[in-house]
């Protein structure tokens, strides 16, 4: 029960972040187009839009992971005998977790290197700040996987497809 409350709160937080990033990206791109049409291009808007899109991708991936909405072969797994189904579930979970642990570790290492680098159009903004979405996103995906694991495990045990909610 406690996991469900924590998961619901985490979901609301991720949804809010994704909404803010999406609205921010929309407003930034519209402003960039309007200023360009007016003959006063904003030199930094496309670089910042790329950064926001990267952040949106990582936070959105964590939200999809929490809802178990990523691509999978659930029909094939569902057709397996119980032992094979559980074994494939565990292998898949461990593989995904290992990938995100590696991504978070490498992402932190890269941030150390990027402390001396900055954005081309905004030299006062560190590249480490803009690339922080990598380790943060990986950590959020790991948390989302952990929070959604109990229900997904139950579904795997019972031979049900996890009912991924619409994102």
JOBELTA-V515134 format. One record per backbone hydrogen bond with DSSP energy under -0.5 kcal/mol. NH is the residue of the N-H (numbers start at 0). CO is the residue of the C=O. E is the energy in kcal/mol with one decimal. If there is no record, write none. Layout:
{{NH:CO:E} {NH:CO:E}}
This chain:
{{4:0:-1.8} {5:1:-2.4} {6:2:-2.9} {7:3:-2.5} {8:4:-2.4} {9:5:-2.5} {10:6:-2.5} {11:7:-2.2} {12:8:-2.2} {13:9:-2.7} {14:10:-2.8} {15:11:-2.3} {16:12:-2.4} {17:13:-2.8} {18:14:-2.5} {19:15:-2.6} {20:16:-2.7} {21:17:-2.5} {22:18:-2.8} {23:19:-2.7} {24:20:-2.6} {25:21:-2.6} {26:22:-2.8} {27:23:-2.5} {28:24:-2.6} {29:25:-2.5} {30:26:-2.6} {31:27:-2.5} {32:28:-2.3} {33:29:-2.7} {34:30:-2.8} {35:31:-2.1} {36:32:-2.7} {37:33:-1.8} {38:35:-1.5} {39:34:-2.9} {42:40:-0.7} {44:41:-0.8} {47:43:-2.2} {48:44:-2.5} {49:45:-1.8} {50:46:-1.7} {51:47:-2.7} {52:48:-2.3} {53:49:-2.0} {54:50:-2.5} {55:51:-2.9} {56:52:-2.1} {57:53:-2.1} {58:54:-2.8} {59:55:-2.4} {60:56:-2.1} {61:57:-1.9} {62:58:-1.9} {63:59:-2.6} {64:60:-2.4} {65:61:-2.3} {66:62:-1.6} {67:64:-1.1} {68:63:-3.5} {76:72:-2.1} {77:73:-2.8} {78:74:-1.4} {79:75:-0.6} {79:76:-1.2} {84:80:-2.7} {85:81:-2.6} {86:82:-2.5} {87:83:-2.7} {88:84:-2.0} {89:85:-2.5} {90:86:-2.6} {91:87:-2.4} {92:88:-2.6} {93:89:-2.6} {94:90:-2.4} {95:91:-2.5} {96:92:-2.5} {97:93:-2.6} {98:94:-2.3} {99:95:-2.2} {100:96:-2.4} {101:97:-2.5} {102:98:-2.7} {103:99:-2.4} {104:100:-2.4} {105:101:-2.9} {106:102:-2.6} {107:103:-2.2} {108:104:-2.1} {109:105:-2.6} {110:106:-1.7} {111:107:-1.4} {112:108:-1.1} {113:109:-2.2} {114:110:-0.6} {114:111:-0.7} {115:112:-0.9} {116:113:-1.4} {118:121:-0.8} {118:124:-2.3} {124:121:-2.4} {125:123:-0.6} {126:113:-0.5} {126:116:-2.0} {127:113:-0.8} {127:116:-0.5} {129:125:-1.5} {130:126:-2.4} {131:128:-0.9} {132:129:-0.6} {133:130:-1.7} {135:131:-2.0} {136:132:-2.5} {137:133:-2.2} {138:134:-2.3} {139:135:-2.5} {140:136:-2.3} {141:137:-2.1} {142:138:-2.3} {143:139:-2.7} {144:140:-2.5} {145:141:-2.4} {146:142:-2.6} {147:143:-2.0} {148:144:-1.0} {149:145:-0.6} {151:147:-1.9} {152:148:-3.1} {153:149:-2.1} {154:150:-2.4} {155:151:-2.3} {156:152:-2.7} {157:153:-2.2} {158:154:-0.8} {159:154:-2.7} {163:161:-1.6}}
